[in-house]
């Protein structure tokens, strides 16, 4: 067996109603909340203000889906001007987590263009100082509360691009995972976020960076999503099913925090950029196809994958395809407006990308 290591520095608190522990984690420090616009109308922002009281220095509540370069650039300098002594409390889904992480590293110019230039050159920005972050997910899927990665999109320049920020400074200090915060999620967000967690789990298994700890976490996460998502979609107000979904998301996040994602995610970025699919849908509809590509490439990986549906299942990729169909997701590219030739080209190009090279079936 090859040598391996597992590392995750995020202090995790999980449980129904554990948002109430936020002041304890803050431990007297000033805080700025980064959240989504609807947090005010749902009452979540009011709850946060009551919890934080005089420790709350400010709120940034205009986060957009799939954070855009122009939005981050516009906010970055003012953020550091007003909140340089604060803990960043990110409350929301993946877009909120990504946006908040973009504010954590401080650079000498005080301008986000310095970070963007480094990312565009595949370099790391020179961080002069950084802010701590407490991550409070309101969806069950992103896993971002226990990973250092943040995705940035540029759709305004001539060449649409996606960047990934990954620094020691972008690990959250702590994660508060309160399943009660997911109770108001719309059905499609519930589905797509859970499918994102499923993708994280599977992508960490058919991965060259997999290890025994990530495998155990990933198998349990994948089995939990597959066994419970159909029931959750039919009974969205069920607290126990919400707890299981949040737990699966957290475990999948802990798994891929060490392995990174692989081929399905590399494909998903183009599907989001060019075809407008939500992230959870974009990275999950190809999972049966990728499973078939992974099957037989590494006997050890096959043994782990077999734990998801059981050794008696002779066509696990087919079983996964049937599961996706049961929750209203097609596994066919053409159902998303992608021709066979475009799909083949996308798969081949994705194999060569940084996430594609993590895949056990990579072309090299």
Order of alpha helices (4+ residues) and beta strands (2+ residues): beta-alpha-beta-alpha-beta-alpha-beta-alpha-beta-alpha-beta-beta-beta-beta-beta-alpha-alpha-alpha-alpha-alpha-alpha-alpha-alpha-alpha
